[in-house]
Each structure stands twice: as C-alpha cells, then as structure tokens.
Amino acid sequence: MTAGSPTAADEAFQLAILQGVSRTFALTIPVLPTSLSRAVGNAYLLCRIADTIEDDAGLSLDEKQRYADWFNEIVLGKADPAPFGAELSARLAPHATAAERELIANTDRVIRITLSFAPAQQAALARCVRVMSDGMIHYQGQETLDGLSDQVAMDRYCYYVAGVVGEMLTELFCHHCPSLKPEREKMLRLGVSFGQALQMTNILKDIWEDRSRGACWLPRSIFDPRGLRLSTLAPGGGGTAFAAGLNDLIAVAHGHIKNALEYTLMLPSNETGIRKFCLWALGMAVLTLRRIHQNPHFMSGQDVKISRRSVKATIVLTSLSASSDLALKSLFGLAAIGLPLTEVPASAPALIAGMESRHRL
C-alpha cells in the first residue's frame, strides 16, 4: 500500500516540525547536502514517532507493541498511515507535547516523503525503525533505579536507541557518496560508536532527570564493587566512589568519541556538510563530558549543560577545520585534554547484540 507522492506542503511540514521536536537536529540537519538533509530529517521524524510510542505513559505494553508493529508496516509501505496517525494522536497521554501530537497526526505526510526515497535509502530507514522499536519495547518494564547489569548491557541499550542510527546514517552516507562503499563495513562498525558516544553522553548528563522518573541506565558492575547501590543514590551523593565510577564511564564514552572522530574523518574532505553534521554533535559531546568530569557531583543536567557561547564556538571552530584531518585531530585532542580514556573496539558488543532484531526485518 502506498501513501502517494509527497507534496510541497509535505516537504514544508517536515522542515517545520523538525524545529518543534528537536532543537539540536534542527540545527545540524540543514548543513547536510540537500538530498541527504531531506532523508536524514525524515529518518529523525520516523525515529521520533517510534520513540513517542515507547515513551507514552498512557499506553500499555501490549498497545505499544501493537502501535510499533503497525508503524513498522507503514514505514515499509504495507499499511495506510492516515488511520494510524488519527488513532494514535488521540490516544497520547497529556504529557505529550503539542509538536509530538502534530507529528503523529501527520504521519501520512512524513511517510509520503519516506516512500519517495531510493530503495536503498528506504531499506536503511525501515531497518533502523524496526531495530529501534524492537529494542525499546524490549526495555519497557525494565526501567528501574537498580540500573543495568554491566557495560555490555549498557552497550546493548545504547545500540538499540542510538547505535543503529549510526548504522542507518552510514548507509545514507554511502548511498550519497559511492566512493565510501569500499569502507562501508568498517564505517558500519564505527557508526555504532558514533551513536553510542552521543547516547552515553546524554545518559551521563541526564542521570538525575532519568532517576526522577524511575529509570537508571548506569551499569551496576561499575558501582557495586565501590560499595554503591544505584537504587539508593541521590543527586550529589556517592562521594568519591561515585565520582570514580562516573570517571570510568566518561572514559568509555571518550573512547567511543575517538572512534566517532575516525568515522568522521573517513568521510570525503570535500563533503564538508556531512562532516560538520557529525563534528558539531561530537564537539558538543566532548565539551559536555568535560563539564561532567569537572563537576561529578552535579545535581541536574542543567549544571553540566554547555553554554550557548560554547555551542557557537564549537560550530565555528569545527566548520573552519572541517576539510582538514590534521586540524580536526588537533582540535579534538585539545578539547579532550584531561579526560580519561578507555580504548573501545570498533566491533562493539552492541553490534552483535542487535543481530537478532536485524534478521527480523
């Protein structure tokens, strides 16, 4: 079943709704080449719809599974998006934002654009949405203050919500730049690190906000040996033991950022738009990790949020250096001075953990 060809109004809606549902991606997506910007923007909206289903407090687990399966059929062009958008937008809990409601209600507009892409692009988007949906449903009901068991479990969670996005971006980049295809397999592995670098940074920044809603994504294996129970931690607590555990996780996130920079430098130097898309996100992640490292006993994400001035400086410096590998290595080396580092293999365990879901598509 097809949703028809996209209209000018559909294209205008996609551009406008991006501003409403993500300030960060509304900033970075437009720097991509036009054809890529359109595909990546659409992919973000698809993922946001899947995430809205998972996050809705008013839906039961069975209902979330039903809507997720329905949505995946829609993304594949096998179901009509209009009834889905009308039904789900009316079911969303009061905490859903106006922009999220508008996005869901206009699922048909988003899907018309999705189904206008080349088959390889559609396949990349559909796989990403399927794996992400499977993973998020898997973790439903597992949100507790006890945290995850170990680093591998954290890797797996990060894969489902972000690493798979790194794989999807790789497929889109390779489609846009055929010269990248010989490096595709390596880039897919490094792309997982790209996603995990950003996701781990967000997890560390949002520790206390997540806890306020009953969730903790930190690994117990890091904190239990230090005599800390994640379920009893309070903002600002844990003393030096908590700071040391946080340091270990910062080191792993830094390792993923190092891989993600290698990934970015594999992109053609003349593709400055794609490079800037990656660099801006990585630059802000490095600065956020520095803030957390300097203030491990922060009480909320606002305490370690980087300033607008830092955001602007990141954009300017990485943009000026975008075509120079040497300049970028130097810039990121300076930004990461003092951060602990754990080298992370490009073939992350999370990649293997996603294989079962991958074969379901």
C-alpha positions as CSV (number, residue, x, y, z in Angstrom):
1,M,0.0,0.0,0.0
2,T,1.4,3.4,-1.0
3,A,0.8,6.8,0.6
4,G,1.0,8.8,-2.7
5,S,3.7,11.2,-3.9
6,P,4.9,13.9,-1.5
7,T,3.6,17.4,-2.0
8,A,5.2,20.8,-1.4
9,A,3.1,21.0,1.7
10,D,4.5,17.7,3.0
11,E,8.0,19.0,2.4
12,A,7.2,22.2,4.3
13,F,5.7,20.3,7.1
14,Q,8.8,18.1,7.5
15,L,11.0,21.2,7.8
16,A,8.7,23.0,10.2
17,I,8.1,20.1,12.6
18,L,11.8,19.4,12.9
19,Q,12.0,22.8,14.6
20,G,9.3,21.7,17.1
21,V,10.6,18.3,18.1
22,S,14.4,18.8,18.1
23,R,16.4,22.0,18.5
24,T,19.7,20.1,18.1
25,F,18.8,18.2,14.9
26,A,17.0,21.2,13.5
27,L,20.4,22.9,13.8
28,T,22.6,20.2,12.3
29,I,20.5,18.6,9.6
30,P,20.3,21.6,7.4
31,V,24.1,21.7,6.9
32,L,23.9,18.4,5.1
33,P,23.7,18.3,1.3
34,T,20.0,18.9,0.2
35,S,19.2,15.3,-0.7
36,L,20.8,13.9,2.4
37,S,19.2,16.6,4.6
38,R,15.8,15.5,3.3
39,A,16.5,11.8,4.1
40,V,18.1,12.3,7.5
41,G,15.4,14.8,8.5
42,N,12.8,12.2,7.5
43,A,14.6,9.4,9.4
44,Y,14.7,11.5,12.5
45,L,11.0,12.1,12.4
46,L,10.4,8.3,11.9
47,C,12.5,7.6,14.9
48,R,10.7,10.3,16.9
49,I,7.4,8.7,16.2
50,A,8.7,5.3,17.4
51,D,10.1,7.0,20.5
52,T,6.8,8.7,21.2
53,I,5.1,5.4,21.2
54,E,7.6,4.0,23.6
55,D,7.5,7.0,25.9
56,D,3.8,7.3,26.2
57,A,2.7,6.6,29.8
58,G,-0.9,6.1,28.9
59,L,-0.3,3.1,26.7
60,S,0.0,-0.5,28.0
61,L,2.9,-2.7,26.8
62,D,0.6,-4.6,24.5
63,E,-0.7,-1.4,23.0
64,K,2.8,-0.1,22.5
65,Q,3.7,-3.3,20.7
66,R,0.6,-3.1,18.5
67,Y,1.3,0.5,17.5
68,A,5.0,-0.2,17.0
69,D,4.2,-3.2,14.7
70,W,1.6,-1.1,12.9
71,F,4.1,1.7,12.4
72,N,6.8,-0.6,11.0
73,E,4.3,-1.9,8.4
74,I,3.6,1.7,7.5
75,V,7.2,2.5,7.0
76,L,7.5,-0.5,4.7
77,G,4.6,0.9,2.7
78,K,2.4,-2.0,3.6
79,A,-0.2,-0.1,5.6
80,D,-2.1,3.2,5.4
81,P,-0.6,5.8,7.7
82,A,-3.7,8.0,7.9
83,P,-5.7,5.8,10.3
84,F,-2.6,5.2,12.4
85,G,-2.0,9.0,12.8
86,A,-5.6,9.7,13.7
87,E,-5.9,6.9,16.2
88,L,-2.6,7.3,18.0
89,S,-2.6,11.1,18.2
90,A,-6.0,10.9,20.0
91,R,-4.6,8.3,22.4
92,L,-1.4,10.1,23.5
93,A,-1.1,10.9,27.2
94,P,-1.3,14.5,28.5
95,H,2.5,14.8,28.8
96,A,2.9,14.6,25.0
97,T,3.9,17.9,23.6
98,A,1.9,19.8,21.0
99,A,4.7,19.2,18.4
100,E,4.6,15.4,19.1
101,R,0.8,15.3,18.7
102,E,1.1,17.2,15.5
103,L,3.8,14.9,14.2
104,I,1.8,11.8,15.0
105,A,-1.3,13.3,13.4
106,N,0.6,14.0,10.2
107,T,2.3,10.6,9.9
108,D,0.9,10.4,6.4
109,R,2.9,13.5,5.4
110,V,6.1,12.0,6.7
111,I,5.6,8.6,5.1
112,R,4.9,10.1,1.7
113,I,8.4,11.5,1.8
114,T,9.8,8.2,3.2
115,L,8.4,6.3,0.3
116,S,9.8,8.7,-2.3
117,F,13.4,7.7,-1.5
118,A,15.5,5.3,-3.4
119,P,15.0,1.6,-2.4
120,A,18.4,1.5,-0.6
121,Q,17.5,4.6,1.5
122,Q,14.1,3.2,2.3
123,A,15.6,-0.1,3.4
124,A,18.1,1.7,5.7
125,L,15.3,3.8,7.3
126,A,12.9,0.8,7.7
127,R,15.6,-1.3,9.3
128,C,16.6,1.4,11.8
129,V,13.0,2.0,12.9
130,R,12.4,-1.8,13.3
131,V,15.5,-2.4,15.4
132,M,14.9,0.7,17.5
133,S,11.2,-0.3,18.1
134,D,12.2,-3.9,19.0
135,G,14.8,-2.6,21.4
136,M,12.7,0.0,23.1
137,I,9.8,-2.4,23.5
138,H,12.3,-5.0,25.0
139,Y,13.4,-2.4,27.6
140,Q,9.8,-1.5,28.5
141,G,9.1,-2.6,32.1
142,Q,12.8,-2.8,32.8
143,E,13.2,0.9,33.8
144,T,14.2,0.7,37.5
145,L,16.5,2.6,39.8
146,D,18.7,-0.5,40.0
147,G,20.5,0.3,36.7
148,L,21.7,-2.2,34.1
149,S,23.8,-5.2,35.0
150,D,27.1,-4.3,33.3
151,Q,28.8,-2.4,30.5
152,V,27.7,-5.0,27.9
153,A,24.1,-4.3,28.9
154,M,24.6,-0.6,28.6
155,D,26.2,-1.1,25.2
156,R,23.2,-3.1,24.1
157,Y,20.8,-0.4,25.3
158,C,22.8,2.3,23.5
159,Y,22.8,0.2,20.3
160,Y,19.0,-0.1,20.2
161,V,18.4,3.6,20.8
162,A,21.4,5.2,19.0
163,G,24.0,2.8,17.6
164,V,21.5,1.6,15.0
165,V,21.1,5.2,14.0
166,G,24.8,5.4,13.3
167,E,24.4,2.3,11.0
168,M,21.5,4.0,9.2
169,L,23.5,7.2,8.7
170,T,26.3,5.2,7.3
171,E,24.0,3.6,4.7
172,L,22.7,7.0,3.7
173,F,26.2,8.5,3.5
174,C,27.4,5.6,1.4
175,H,24.4,6.0,-0.9
176,H,25.2,9.7,-1.3
177,C,29.0,9.1,-1.7
178,P,29.6,5.9,-3.7
179,S,33.3,6.3,-3.1
180,L,32.7,5.3,0.5
181,K,31.3,1.8,-0.4
182,P,34.7,0.0,-0.1
183,E,34.9,1.3,3.5
184,R,31.2,0.5,4.3
185,E,31.8,-2.4,6.7
186,K,34.3,-0.5,8.8
187,M,32.1,2.5,8.8
188,L,29.1,0.5,10.0
189,R,31.2,-0.7,13.0
190,L,32.5,2.8,13.7
191,G,29.0,4.2,13.2
192,V,27.8,2.2,16.2
193,S,30.4,4.1,18.2
194,F,29.2,7.4,16.8
195,G,25.7,6.7,18.1
196,Q,26.9,5.3,21.5
197,A,29.2,8.3,22.0
198,L,26.3,10.7,21.9
199,Q,23.9,8.4,23.8
200,M,26.3,7.7,26.6
201,T,27.0,11.5,27.0
202,N,23.2,12.1,27.2
203,I,22.8,9.3,29.8
204,L,25.6,10.7,32.0
205,K,24.2,14.3,31.7
206,D,20.6,13.1,32.4
207,I,21.4,10.7,35.3
208,W,19.2,12.6,37.8
209,E,16.4,13.5,35.4
210,D,16.1,9.9,34.5
211,R,16.1,8.9,38.1
212,S,13.2,11.3,38.8
213,R,11.0,9.2,36.5
214,G,12.2,5.9,37.9
215,A,14.9,4.9,35.4
216,C,18.7,4.4,35.6
217,W,20.8,3.3,32.7
218,L,24.2,3.1,34.5
219,P,25.9,-0.3,34.9
220,R,25.9,-1.9,38.4
221,S,29.2,-3.6,37.7
222,I,30.9,-0.2,37.8
223,F,29.4,0.9,41.1
224,D,28.7,-2.2,43.1
225,P,32.4,-3.0,43.7
226,R,32.7,0.5,45.1
227,G,30.1,-0.1,47.7
228,L,27.4,1.9,46.0
229,R,23.8,0.8,45.3
230,L,22.4,2.7,42.4
231,S,18.9,2.3,43.7
232,T,19.7,4.4,46.8
233,L,21.8,7.2,45.2
234,A,20.6,10.8,45.5
235,P,21.7,13.8,43.5
236,G,25.1,15.0,44.7
237,G,25.6,11.8,46.7
238,G,28.0,8.9,46.4
239,G,31.2,10.8,47.3
240,T,34.5,9.9,45.7
241,A,33.3,6.4,44.9
242,F,30.5,7.7,42.7
243,A,33.0,10.2,41.1
244,A,35.3,7.3,40.3
245,G,32.6,5.2,38.7
246,L,31.4,8.2,36.7
247,N,35.0,8.6,35.6
248,D,35.1,5.1,34.2
249,L,32.0,5.7,32.2
250,I,33.4,9.0,30.9
251,A,36.5,7.1,29.7
252,V,34.3,4.7,27.8
253,A,32.3,7.5,26.2
254,H,35.5,9.2,25.3
255,G,36.7,6.0,23.6
256,H,33.5,6.0,21.5
257,I,34.1,9.7,20.6
258,K,37.6,8.8,19.4
259,N,36.1,6.1,17.2
260,A,33.4,8.5,16.0
261,L,36.1,11.0,15.0
262,E,37.8,8.3,13.0
263,Y,34.4,7.6,11.4
264,T,34.0,11.3,10.5
265,L,37.5,11.6,9.0
266,M,36.7,8.7,6.7
267,L,34.1,11.0,5.0
268,P,35.5,12.8,1.9
269,S,37.2,16.0,2.9
270,N,35.2,17.9,0.3
271,E,31.9,16.7,1.9
272,T,32.1,19.5,4.5
273,G,28.4,19.5,5.1
274,I,28.3,15.8,6.2
275,R,31.5,16.3,8.2
276,K,30.0,19.3,10.0
277,F,26.8,17.4,10.8
278,C,29.0,14.8,12.6
279,L,31.5,17.3,14.1
280,W,29.1,19.6,15.7
281,A,27.4,16.8,17.6
282,L,30.8,15.3,18.6
283,G,32.2,18.6,19.7
284,M,29.3,19.3,22.0
285,A,29.6,15.8,23.4
286,V,33.3,16.3,24.3
287,L,32.5,19.6,26.0
288,T,29.7,18.0,27.9
289,L,31.9,15.2,29.1
290,R,34.4,17.8,30.3
291,R,31.8,19.6,32.3
292,I,30.7,16.3,33.9
293,H,34.3,15.3,34.6
294,Q,35.0,18.7,36.3
295,N,31.8,18.5,38.3
296,P,31.0,14.8,39.1
297,H,28.6,15.8,41.9
298,F,26.3,17.8,39.7
299,M,22.7,17.9,40.8
300,S,20.9,18.2,37.4
301,G,21.7,18.2,33.7
302,Q,21.4,22.0,33.7
303,D,24.6,22.1,35.9
304,V,26.7,20.5,33.2
305,K,24.9,21.8,30.2
306,I,27.3,23.6,27.9
307,S,26.7,27.3,27.3
308,R,25.4,28.9,24.0
309,R,28.7,30.5,23.7
310,S,30.4,27.1,23.7
311,V,27.9,25.8,21.2
312,K,28.7,28.7,18.9
313,A,32.5,28.2,19.4
314,T,32.1,24.5,18.6
315,I,30.3,25.3,15.3
316,V,32.7,28.0,14.2
317,L,35.9,26.0,15.0
318,T,34.8,22.7,13.6
319,S,33.4,24.4,10.5
320,L,36.7,26.2,9.9
321,S,38.6,22.9,10.2
322,A,36.1,20.6,8.5
323,S,38.2,19.8,5.5
324,S,41.5,19.3,7.3
325,D,42.0,15.9,9.1
326,L,45.1,17.2,10.9
327,A,43.3,20.3,12.2
328,L,40.4,18.3,13.4
329,K,42.6,15.8,15.2
330,S,44.4,18.7,16.9
331,L,41.1,20.4,17.8
332,F,39.6,17.4,19.4
333,G,42.8,16.5,21.1
334,L,42.9,19.9,22.8
335,A,39.2,19.7,23.7
336,A,39.7,16.3,25.3
337,I,42.8,17.2,27.4
338,G,42.3,15.8,30.9
339,L,39.5,13.4,30.0
340,P,40.1,9.8,31.0
341,L,40.1,7.4,28.0
342,T,39.3,3.7,27.5
343,E,40.0,2.4,24.1
344,V,36.9,0.8,22.6
345,P,37.0,-1.8,19.8
346,A,35.2,-0.7,16.7
347,S,33.4,-4.1,16.7
348,A,31.4,-3.2,19.8
349,P,29.5,-6.0,21.6
350,A,26.3,-3.9,21.0
351,L,26.6,-4.5,17.2
352,I,26.4,-8.3,17.8
353,A,23.6,-7.8,20.2
354,G,21.5,-6.2,17.5
355,M,21.8,-9.2,15.1
356,E,18.6,-11.0,16.2
357,S,16.5,-7.9,15.6
358,R,18.3,-7.3,12.3
359,H,17.2,-10.6,10.9
360,R,13.6,-9.9,11.7
361,L,13.4,-7.2,9.0
